Amino acid sequence: MPEAPALQPHRSSSIAFPLLAAILFLFFVSSSVPSPLFVVFQERWGFSPGMLTVAFSIYSLVLLVTLLVAGSLSDHLGRKPVIVAALVIQVVSIALFLTADGIGGLLAARIAQGISMGVVNGALSAAVIEAAPPARKALGSLFTSISPLAGLATGAFVTGVLLGVTDRAEIWAFGLLGGLFCLGASIVLLIPKTASPVPGLLRSMVPSVHVACSARDGFTRGLPLLLSIWALGGFVSALGPSLLRTVFGVSSGLLNGATVAVLCGAGAVSPLMMRGLPPRRMAVVGMAAVTAGVGLLLVSIGTGALALFFVGSAVAGAGLGASFSGLIQSLVLLTPVHERAELFAAIFLVTYLSLSVPPIAAGFAVPLAGFLGTTQTYLGAVLVVSAIATVLQWLSPPRRADRIE
């Protein structure tokens, strides 16, 4: 009998871990659900390719600003209040999607979505790791690292399937998401807190981006890597469905979803398959795969070979996931613990700018250069930068991270 109270926290923690992990995954799923629908909304409401890329990219820009300002709120207000607030904002964004009747409503929905994700990203990631039982802390860290790309792949694929079976795909997709997020908010209220708040709320809201001296050279060498992989990811997510329709002459909701799902799905799996490699070698192999994959994409677009397009997406996606994971691991192990949060802020800054700004530029270039010309120029630039990144990673000196085995 005296032992019963001691068992209850462990049981609660064991339940909290999978529930919080599922909610984190759901947030990433929700961020890609609209991607296959953008081209549908464009046809329905008649906005330009430039505004289409703005609708995609404004999410990343708002997320970045929110993350830099409010990303640490849960350290000072507690995990639960911040997670519940983000879930409520997410439900608001879903309501805006469902009631949108033009590009203005779509932009409002994406802005709300970006705010929600920027607020909750750090809070939920930390809560998942904190709620993991002691024997599963490594599993918690692994889950938070693969959830983003796995969630993006799942959201795009599910929407693509819905587009293939119903003409009310957005109703089903956003309605289901809304119900799951409402359920998630109710569940989080019942989960015990995973960390106690600490003082310093106002100071935490001052954006801080800093890379430790010990990791600065590796970060500088990694800039072309981050630019090329996320510029590619942003282009495929924003304009992939339009590319299928305009260049390949294919109009398929399922394939619209597959353009994002193949790239992100391969990116989620590849770090798991290469986790035995030293971080530096993983980054080199990954960037070589990105370069080869983009080359295949260019060949497929020039020849009209749709199957080759998806092969190229899979190869490039695998390289994206592996190179990003390798770079992160090497930089983290070169950075003192108390400076790692600012390191990730710097990485997120480059990542989200690369995800958003280049695709917006491409979208507004389409009326001037045509869709085919814009696509070939854009992917050609990504190919050059990814090749430079491959060489820089290959020539980089051995790092302490590479010698830890």
C-alpha positions as CSV (number, residue, x, y, z in Angstrom):
1,M,0.0,0.0,0.0
2,P,2.7,2.6,0.9
3,E,4.2,2.1,-2.6
4,A,1.1,3.0,-4.5
5,P,1.5,6.8,-4.5
6,A,5.0,6.4,-6.0
7,L,3.7,4.4,-8.9
8,Q,1.2,7.0,-10.0
9,P,3.6,9.6,-11.3
10,H,5.5,7.0,-13.2
11,R,2.2,5.8,-14.8
12,S,1.2,9.3,-15.6
13,S,4.6,10.0,-17.1
14,S,4.4,6.9,-19.2
15,I,1.0,8.0,-20.6
16,A,2.1,11.6,-21.1
17,F,5.0,10.6,-23.3
18,P,3.1,9.0,-26.1
19,L,0.3,11.5,-25.9
20,L,2.6,14.5,-26.1
21,A,4.6,12.9,-28.9
22,A,1.4,12.3,-30.9
23,I,0.4,16.0,-30.5
24,L,3.9,17.2,-31.6
25,F,3.6,14.9,-34.6
26,L,0.1,16.3,-35.3
27,F,1.5,19.9,-35.4
28,F,3.9,19.0,-38.1
29,V,1.2,17.1,-40.0
30,S,-1.0,20.2,-39.9
31,S,1.8,22.4,-41.4
32,S,1.8,20.4,-44.7
33,V,-1.9,19.6,-45.0
34,P,-2.5,22.8,-47.0
35,S,0.4,22.3,-49.5
36,P,-1.5,20.1,-52.0
37,L,-4.5,22.4,-51.7
38,F,-2.7,25.6,-52.7
39,V,-3.0,24.8,-56.4
40,V,-6.7,24.0,-55.9
41,F,-7.3,27.3,-54.1
42,Q,-5.4,29.1,-56.8
43,E,-7.7,27.7,-59.5
44,R,-10.7,28.5,-57.5
45,W,-9.8,32.0,-56.5
46,G,-7.5,33.0,-59.4
47,F,-4.5,34.4,-57.5
48,S,-1.0,34.6,-59.1
49,P,1.9,32.1,-58.6
50,G,3.6,34.8,-56.6
51,M,0.8,35.0,-54.1
52,L,0.7,31.2,-54.0
53,T,4.3,31.2,-52.8
54,V,3.5,34.0,-50.3
55,A,0.6,31.9,-48.9
56,F,3.1,29.0,-48.4
57,S,6.1,31.0,-47.2
58,I,4.4,33.5,-44.9
59,Y,3.9,30.6,-42.5
60,S,7.7,30.1,-42.2
61,L,8.4,33.8,-41.8
62,V,5.8,34.2,-39.1
63,L,7.0,31.0,-37.4
64,L,10.6,32.4,-37.4
65,V,9.7,35.7,-35.8
66,T,7.4,34.0,-33.2
67,L,10.1,31.5,-32.4
68,L,12.7,34.1,-31.9
69,V,10.5,36.2,-29.6
70,A,8.3,33.6,-27.9
71,G,10.1,30.4,-28.3
72,S,11.1,30.2,-24.7
73,L,7.8,31.2,-23.1
74,S,7.2,27.7,-21.7
75,D,10.4,27.9,-19.7
76,H,8.9,30.8,-17.7
77,L,5.1,30.2,-17.9
78,G,5.1,26.4,-17.8
79,R,4.7,23.9,-20.6
80,K,1.0,23.2,-20.2
81,P,-0.4,26.7,-20.6
82,V,1.8,27.4,-23.6
83,I,0.9,24.1,-25.3
84,V,-2.8,24.6,-24.7
85,A,-2.7,28.2,-26.0
86,A,-0.9,27.0,-29.1
87,L,-3.6,24.3,-29.7
88,V,-6.3,27.0,-29.4
89,I,-4.5,29.2,-31.9
90,Q,-4.2,26.2,-34.2
91,V,-7.9,25.6,-34.0
92,V,-8.5,29.2,-34.9
93,S,-6.2,28.8,-38.0
94,I,-8.3,25.7,-39.0
95,A,-11.5,27.7,-38.7
96,L,-9.9,30.4,-40.9
97,F,-9.0,27.8,-43.5
98,L,-12.6,26.4,-43.5
99,T,-14.2,29.9,-43.9
100,A,-11.6,31.4,-46.4
101,D,-13.1,32.6,-49.6
102,G,-10.0,34.2,-51.1
103,I,-6.3,34.8,-50.8
104,G,-6.8,37.1,-47.8
105,G,-8.5,34.4,-45.7
106,L,-5.8,31.9,-46.8
107,L,-3.0,34.3,-45.6
108,A,-4.8,34.9,-42.3
109,A,-5.0,31.1,-41.7
110,R,-1.3,30.6,-42.5
111,I,-0.3,33.5,-40.2
112,A,-2.3,32.0,-37.3
113,Q,-0.7,28.6,-38.1
114,G,2.8,30.1,-38.0
115,I,2.2,31.8,-34.7
116,S,0.9,28.6,-33.2
117,M,3.9,26.5,-34.4
118,G,6.4,29.2,-33.3
119,V,5.0,29.2,-29.8
120,V,4.7,25.5,-29.3
121,N,7.7,24.1,-31.2
122,G,10.2,24.4,-28.3
123,A,7.6,23.8,-25.6
124,L,6.3,20.5,-27.0
125,S,9.8,19.2,-28.0
126,A,11.0,19.8,-24.5
127,A,7.9,18.3,-22.9
128,V,8.2,15.1,-25.0
129,I,11.8,14.6,-23.8
130,E,10.9,15.5,-20.2
131,A,7.9,13.2,-20.1
132,A,9.8,10.2,-21.5
133,P,10.5,7.6,-18.9
134,P,14.2,7.5,-17.8
135,A,14.9,4.4,-20.0
136,R,13.5,6.2,-23.0
137,K,15.1,9.6,-23.0
138,A,17.1,8.7,-26.1
139,L,13.8,7.7,-27.8
140,G,12.3,11.1,-26.9
141,S,15.2,12.9,-28.5
142,L,15.1,10.7,-31.6
143,F,11.3,11.3,-32.0
144,T,11.7,15.1,-31.8
145,S,14.4,15.0,-34.5
146,I,12.5,12.9,-37.1
147,S,9.0,14.3,-36.4
148,P,9.2,17.4,-38.6
149,L,9.9,15.7,-41.9
150,A,7.8,12.6,-41.0
151,G,4.9,14.9,-40.1
152,L,5.3,17.0,-43.3
153,A,5.3,13.8,-45.4
154,T,2.2,12.4,-43.7
155,G,0.1,15.6,-43.9
156,A,0.8,16.1,-47.6
157,F,0.1,12.4,-48.4
158,V,-3.2,12.3,-46.5
159,T,-4.4,15.5,-48.2
160,G,-3.3,14.0,-51.6
161,V,-5.4,10.9,-50.9
162,L,-8.4,13.0,-49.9
163,L,-8.1,15.0,-53.1
164,G,-8.2,11.7,-55.0
165,V,-11.4,10.4,-53.4
166,T,-13.5,13.5,-52.7
167,D,-14.1,17.0,-54.1
168,R,-14.5,18.2,-50.5
169,A,-10.9,17.4,-49.5
170,E,-10.3,20.6,-47.6
171,I,-13.5,20.1,-45.5
172,W,-12.4,16.6,-44.5
173,A,-8.7,17.5,-44.0
174,F,-9.3,20.6,-41.8
175,G,-12.3,19.2,-40.1
176,L,-10.4,16.1,-39.0
177,L,-7.5,18.3,-37.8
178,G,-9.8,20.6,-35.9
179,G,-11.3,17.7,-34.0
180,L,-7.9,16.2,-33.2
181,F,-6.5,19.5,-31.9
182,C,-9.6,20.0,-29.7
183,L,-9.1,16.5,-28.3
184,G,-5.4,17.3,-27.9
185,A,-6.1,20.4,-25.8
186,S,-8.4,18.4,-23.5
187,I,-5.8,15.7,-23.1
188,V,-2.9,18.2,-22.3
189,L,-5.0,19.7,-19.4
190,L,-5.0,16.3,-17.8
191,I,-1.3,15.6,-18.1
192,P,1.0,16.4,-15.2
193,K,3.5,19.3,-15.7
194,T,6.9,18.2,-16.9
195,A,9.0,21.2,-15.7
196,S,8.7,24.0,-13.2
197,P,8.7,27.6,-14.6
198,V,11.8,29.8,-14.0
199,P,12.0,33.6,-13.8
200,G,13.2,35.8,-16.6
201,L,10.2,36.0,-18.9
202,L,10.8,39.5,-20.4
203,R,14.5,38.9,-20.9
204,S,13.7,35.7,-22.8
205,M,11.6,37.6,-25.3
206,V,14.6,39.5,-26.6
207,P,15.8,37.6,-29.8
208,S,19.3,36.3,-29.4
209,V,21.3,34.6,-32.2
210,H,24.8,33.5,-31.4
211,V,27.2,30.8,-32.5
212,A,30.0,29.7,-30.1
213,C,33.5,30.4,-31.3
214,S,34.2,26.6,-31.3
215,A,31.4,26.0,-33.8
216,R,31.6,29.2,-35.9
217,D,33.8,27.7,-38.7
218,G,31.5,24.7,-39.0
219,F,28.4,26.9,-39.0
220,T,29.9,29.1,-41.7
221,R,30.8,26.1,-43.9
222,G,27.2,24.8,-43.3
223,L,25.5,27.9,-44.6
224,P,25.4,26.7,-48.3
225,L,24.1,23.3,-47.0
226,L,21.2,24.9,-45.2
227,L,20.4,27.3,-48.0
228,S,20.4,24.6,-50.7
229,I,18.4,21.9,-48.9
230,W,15.7,24.2,-47.5
231,A,15.4,26.3,-50.7
232,L,14.7,23.0,-52.4
233,G,12.2,21.9,-49.8
234,G,10.4,25.2,-49.9
235,F,10.2,25.2,-53.7
236,V,8.8,21.6,-53.9
237,S,6.3,22.2,-51.1
238,A,5.1,25.5,-52.5
239,L,5.2,24.9,-56.3
240,G,5.5,21.1,-56.7
241,P,1.8,20.6,-57.5
242,S,1.9,23.5,-59.9
243,L,5.0,22.0,-61.5
244,L,3.2,18.7,-62.1
245,R,0.3,20.4,-63.8
246,T,2.3,23.0,-65.8
247,V,5.4,21.0,-66.9
248,F,4.2,17.4,-66.8
249,G,0.6,18.0,-67.7
250,V,-0.6,15.9,-64.7
251,S,-3.6,16.9,-62.6
252,S,-3.8,14.5,-59.7
253,G,-4.6,15.2,-56.1
254,L,-2.7,12.1,-55.0
255,L,0.4,13.1,-56.9
256,N,0.1,16.6,-55.6
257,G,0.5,15.2,-52.1
258,A,3.2,12.8,-53.3
259,T,5.5,15.7,-54.4
260,V,5.9,16.7,-50.8
261,A,5.5,13.3,-49.2
262,V,8.3,11.6,-51.2
263,L,10.8,14.4,-50.5
264,C,10.0,14.7,-46.8
265,G,9.4,11.0,-46.2
266,A,12.9,10.1,-47.6
267,G,14.3,12.9,-45.5
268,A,12.8,11.4,-42.3
269,V,14.0,7.9,-43.0
270,S,17.6,8.6,-44.1
271,P,19.0,9.8,-40.8
272,L,17.9,6.6,-39.2
273,M,19.5,4.5,-41.9
274,M,22.8,6.5,-41.6
275,R,22.9,7.0,-37.9
276,G,26.1,4.8,-37.6
277,L,28.1,7.2,-39.8
278,P,30.2,10.0,-38.2
279,P,28.3,13.3,-38.5
280,R,30.8,14.8,-41.0
281,R,30.6,11.9,-43.3
282,M,26.8,11.9,-43.0
283,A,26.8,15.5,-44.1
284,V,29.1,14.8,-47.1
285,V,27.1,11.8,-48.3
286,G,23.8,13.7,-47.8
287,M,24.9,16.7,-49.8
288,A,26.2,14.5,-52.6
289,A,22.8,12.9,-52.7
290,V,21.1,16.3,-52.8
291,T,23.3,17.3,-55.7
292,A,22.5,14.1,-57.6
293,G,18.8,14.3,-56.8
294,V,18.5,17.9,-58.1
295,G,20.4,16.8,-61.2
296,L,17.8,14.1,-61.7
297,L,15.0,16.6,-61.2
298,L,16.4,18.9,-63.9
299,V,16.7,15.9,-66.3
300,S,13.2,14.8,-65.6
301,I,11.8,18.3,-66.2
302,G,13.8,18.6,-69.5
303,T,12.6,15.2,-70.8
304,G,9.1,15.1,-69.2
305,A,9.9,11.9,-67.4
306,L,7.5,12.0,-64.4
307,A,8.8,8.8,-62.8
308,L,12.3,10.2,-62.8
309,F,11.0,13.3,-61.1
310,F,9.9,11.3,-58.1
311,V,13.1,9.3,-58.1
312,G,15.1,12.6,-58.0
313,S,12.8,13.8,-55.2
314,A,13.5,10.7,-53.2
315,V,17.3,10.9,-53.7
316,A,17.3,14.6,-52.9
317,G,15.0,14.1,-49.9
318,A,17.2,11.4,-48.4
319,G,20.2,13.7,-48.8
320,L,18.3,16.6,-47.2
321,G,17.5,14.6,-44.1
322,A,21.0,13.1,-43.8
323,S,23.0,16.3,-44.4
324,F,20.8,18.3,-42.0
325,S,21.1,15.7,-39.3
326,G,24.9,15.4,-39.8
327,L,25.4,19.1,-39.6
328,I,23.3,19.5,-36.5
329,Q,25.1,16.7,-34.7
330,S,28.5,18.0,-35.5
331,L,27.6,21.6,-34.4
332,V,25.9,20.6,-31.2
333,L,28.9,18.6,-30.0
334,L,31.2,21.5,-30.8
335,T,29.0,23.9,-28.8
336,P,29.0,24.4,-25.0
337,V,25.7,23.3,-23.4
338,H,24.7,26.9,-22.3
339,E,25.1,28.2,-25.8
340,R,23.2,25.5,-27.7
341,A,19.8,27.3,-27.6
342,E,21.3,30.3,-29.4
343,L,23.0,27.9,-31.9
344,F,19.6,26.5,-32.8
345,A,18.1,30.0,-33.1
346,A,20.8,30.7,-35.7
347,I,20.1,27.5,-37.5
348,F,16.4,28.2,-37.5
349,L,17.0,31.7,-38.8
350,V,18.8,30.4,-41.9
351,T,16.4,27.4,-42.3
352,Y,13.2,29.4,-42.3
353,L,14.6,32.2,-44.4
354,S,15.7,29.6,-47.0
355,L,12.3,27.9,-46.8
356,S,10.5,31.1,-47.5
357,V,12.4,33.9,-49.4
358,P,13.7,31.9,-52.4
359,P,10.3,30.3,-53.2
360,I,8.6,33.8,-53.0
361,A,11.1,35.2,-55.4
362,A,10.5,32.2,-57.8
363,G,6.7,32.7,-57.6
364,F,7.0,36.3,-58.6
365,A,9.5,35.4,-61.4
366,V,7.0,33.0,-63.1
367,P,5.1,35.8,-65.0
368,L,8.5,37.1,-66.3
369,A,10.4,33.9,-67.2
370,G,7.5,31.4,-67.4
371,F,7.1,28.4,-65.1
372,L,9.5,26.1,-67.0
373,G,12.2,28.7,-67.2
374,T,11.8,29.7,-63.6
375,T,11.9,26.1,-62.4
376,Q,15.1,25.3,-64.4
377,T,16.9,28.5,-63.2
378,Y,15.9,27.9,-59.6
379,L,16.9,24.2,-59.5
380,G,20.1,25.1,-61.4
381,A,21.0,27.5,-58.7
382,V,20.2,24.9,-56.0
383,L,22.4,22.4,-57.9
384,V,25.4,24.9,-57.9
385,V,25.0,25.8,-54.2
386,S,24.5,22.1,-53.2
387,A,27.7,21.1,-55.1
388,I,29.6,23.9,-53.3
389,A,28.2,22.7,-50.0
390,T,29.3,19.1,-50.8
391,V,32.9,20.3,-51.4
392,L,32.9,22.5,-48.3
393,Q,31.8,19.6,-46.1
394,W,34.3,17.3,-47.7
395,L,37.2,19.7,-47.2
396,S,36.2,20.7,-43.7
397,P,38.8,19.7,-41.0
398,P,37.9,16.7,-38.7
399,R,35.8,17.9,-35.9
400,R,35.6,16.7,-32.4
401,A,32.1,15.3,-33.2
402,D,33.7,13.0,-35.8
403,R,36.0,11.5,-33.3
404,I,33.4,10.6,-30.7
405,E,32.4,7.0,-31.2
